[in-house]
Amino acid sequence: MANNGKEYVKGFLVGSLVGGAVGAVVALLFAPKSGKELRQDIAEKTSDLYQKASNYFTDVQQKVDEQVWETVNEGKQRAQTIIDSAKAQAQKILENAEKIIEEAKTKAKAVQENVESKIEQVKEAAKAGVEAFKSEMKQ
């Protein structure tokens, strides 16, 4: 919708320039002047219209350049925001992974200690059984 308004204004300005140029030429042609004066007036009006058109297109080019840079900067800012968000999420994931690894290490160590304790108990029970068997055999 906003783009249609810009197109309308652009068309209106171009139409005004062209209409003004045609009107100026017609006015000069119907004015009661000598050929030399008429050519001089036409040259002046042409120069004026050329300058106005040049200024108009320079202004348009500057506005387009500004809009392009604004769009590029907005894109850069959005990209940086996305990158920062991704980094923060990656950091959280890394921290959670480190916590999980530490918990797993702690649990694995507890299981290992429990297994070692059970192995030691089995060894002691086996020794006691061997000693009991030896003492039974001696009797």
C-alpha positions as CSV (number, residue, x, y, z in Angstrom):
1,M,0.0,0.0,0.0
2,A,2.8,2.4,0.9
3,N,4.6,1.4,-2.3
4,N,1.6,2.5,-4.4
5,G,1.7,5.9,-2.7
6,K,5.4,6.2,-3.6
7,E,4.7,5.2,-7.2
8,Y,2.0,7.8,-7.4
9,V,4.2,10.6,-6.1
10,K,7.0,9.5,-8.4
11,G,4.7,9.4,-11.4
12,F,3.2,12.8,-10.4
13,L,6.7,14.4,-10.2
14,V,7.8,13.0,-13.5
15,G,4.5,14.0,-15.1
16,S,4.9,17.5,-13.7
17,L,8.4,17.8,-15.1
18,V,7.4,16.6,-18.5
19,G,4.3,18.7,-18.5
20,G,6.2,21.8,-17.4
21,A,8.7,21.2,-20.1
22,V,6.1,20.9,-22.8
23,G,4.2,23.9,-21.5
24,A,7.4,26.0,-21.5
25,V,8.2,25.1,-25.0
26,V,4.7,25.8,-26.3
27,A,4.7,29.2,-24.4
28,L,8.0,30.1,-26.0
29,L,6.8,29.1,-29.5
30,F,3.7,31.2,-29.3
31,A,5.4,34.2,-27.8
32,P,5.9,37.1,-30.2
33,K,9.7,37.1,-30.2
34,S,12.4,37.1,-32.9
35,G,14.1,33.8,-33.8
36,K,17.2,34.7,-32.0
37,E,15.4,35.5,-28.8
38,L,13.2,32.4,-29.1
39,R,16.3,30.2,-29.5
40,Q,17.9,31.8,-26.5
41,D,14.8,31.4,-24.4
42,I,14.5,27.8,-25.5
43,A,18.1,27.2,-24.6
44,E,17.7,28.8,-21.2
45,K,14.5,26.8,-20.5
46,T,16.1,23.6,-21.7
47,S,19.1,24.3,-19.4
48,D,16.7,25.0,-16.5
49,L,14.7,21.9,-17.1
50,Y,17.8,19.8,-17.5
51,Q,19.1,21.2,-14.1
52,K,15.8,20.5,-12.4
53,A,15.7,16.9,-13.8
54,S,19.3,16.4,-12.8
55,N,18.6,17.6,-9.3
56,Y,15.5,15.4,-9.1
57,F,17.3,12.3,-10.1
58,T,20.2,13.1,-7.9
59,D,17.8,13.4,-4.9
60,V,16.1,10.2,-5.9
61,Q,19.5,8.4,-6.2
62,Q,20.5,9.7,-2.7
63,K,17.2,8.5,-1.2
64,V,17.6,5.1,-2.9
65,D,21.2,4.9,-1.6
66,E,20.0,5.8,1.9
67,Q,17.3,3.2,1.9
68,V,19.7,0.6,0.6
69,W,22.1,1.3,3.4
70,E,19.3,1.4,6.0
71,T,18.2,-2.0,4.7
72,V,21.7,-3.4,4.8
73,N,22.3,-2.1,8.3
74,E,19.0,-3.5,9.5
75,G,20.0,-6.9,7.9
76,K,23.3,-6.7,9.7
77,Q,21.7,-5.9,13.0
78,R,19.2,-8.8,12.6
79,A,22.0,-11.2,11.6
80,Q,24.0,-10.1,14.6
81,T,21.0,-10.6,16.9
82,I,20.5,-14.1,15.5
83,I,24.2,-14.9,15.9
84,D,24.2,-13.6,19.5
85,S,21.1,-15.7,20.3
86,A,22.7,-18.8,18.7
87,K,25.9,-18.3,20.7
88,A,23.9,-17.9,23.9
89,Q,21.9,-21.1,23.2
90,A,25.1,-23.0,22.3
91,Q,26.7,-21.9,25.6
92,K,23.7,-23.1,27.5
93,I,23.8,-26.4,25.8
94,L,27.5,-26.7,26.5
95,E,27.0,-25.9,30.1
96,N,24.2,-28.5,30.4
97,A,26.3,-31.1,28.7
98,E,29.2,-30.4,31.1
99,K,26.8,-30.8,34.0
100,I,25.5,-34.1,32.6
101,I,29.0,-35.4,32.1
102,E,30.0,-34.5,35.6
103,E,26.9,-36.2,37.0
104,A,27.7,-39.3,34.9
105,K,31.3,-39.3,36.1
106,T,30.1,-39.1,39.7
107,K,27.6,-41.9,39.3
108,A,30.1,-44.0,37.4
109,K,32.6,-43.5,40.2
110,A,30.0,-44.5,42.9
111,V,29.1,-47.6,40.9
112,Q,32.8,-48.4,40.5
113,E,33.4,-48.0,44.2
114,N,30.4,-50.2,45.0
115,V,31.6,-52.8,42.5
116,E,35.1,-52.7,44.1
117,S,33.6,-53.1,47.5
118,K,31.5,-56.1,46.4
119,I,34.6,-57.6,44.8
120,E,36.5,-57.1,48.0
121,Q,33.7,-58.7,50.0
122,V,33.6,-61.7,47.6
123,K,37.4,-62.0,47.9
124,E,37.2,-62.0,51.7
125,A,34.3,-64.5,51.7
126,A,36.2,-66.7,49.3
127,K,39.3,-66.5,51.6
128,A,37.2,-67.3,54.6
129,G,35.6,-70.2,52.7
130,V,39.1,-71.5,51.7
131,E,40.3,-71.2,55.3
132,A,37.2,-73.0,56.6
133,F,37.7,-75.7,54.0
134,K,41.3,-76.1,54.9
135,S,40.5,-76.3,58.6
136,E,37.8,-78.9,57.9
137,M,40.3,-80.9,55.9
138,K,42.8,-80.9,58.7
139,Q,40.4,-82.2,61.2
